[in-house]
Amino acid sequence: MKKLRIYFYFLLLLASCKKSNNTNDPPHPCSVANSACSHKPGDIIGSWLLQSYGGYMAPNVGKQTWIPADCSKPVVIEFKDDSIFSYNSNFSLSGENFDRFKMTDQQHFEIYSSNPPSGGPYHPLFGTIVSSSQIEITDMGVDTGTEYNYDCNQ
């Protein structure tokens, strides 16, 4: 009986343990958010480093598959106080001429172009503040799109 009780407590202990990371969370290959790099709620001003990206289908079919960013070609984006959005040469959406952003509420923002390219459909990017040191940006298509995961890079 004593062995059964010990076995029961052991199972209870195992069941109460929590996984440290969720398999659906995007990986962070290029850097881990610096604990000193933190933003107040609703604040995205500063530099951000791409960590991973993944495609999706609408309606959400299956699980999101995150692909680690190529750390040898870092993608850095920046939000400035005057609503200016900028990026380095590795930003894959540079052809869309994104140059401005606006907060739509405390947790969401939109990135858009003040001079969108002609000759095709134009879609702004939509972003979500995930935490004080992480954001996700969504490039929305009609049925498919891409999500980008960035960590604070200040």
Beta strands, then each sheet from edge to edge (+ up, - down):
strand 1: 46-57
strand 2: 67-68
strand 3: 76-79
strand 4: 85-87
strand 5: 100-103
strand 6: 108-112
strand 7: 125-131
strand 8: 134-140
strand 9: 144-152
sheet 1: 2+ 1- 3+ 4-
sheet 2: 2+ 1- 9+ 8- 7+ 6- 5+
end
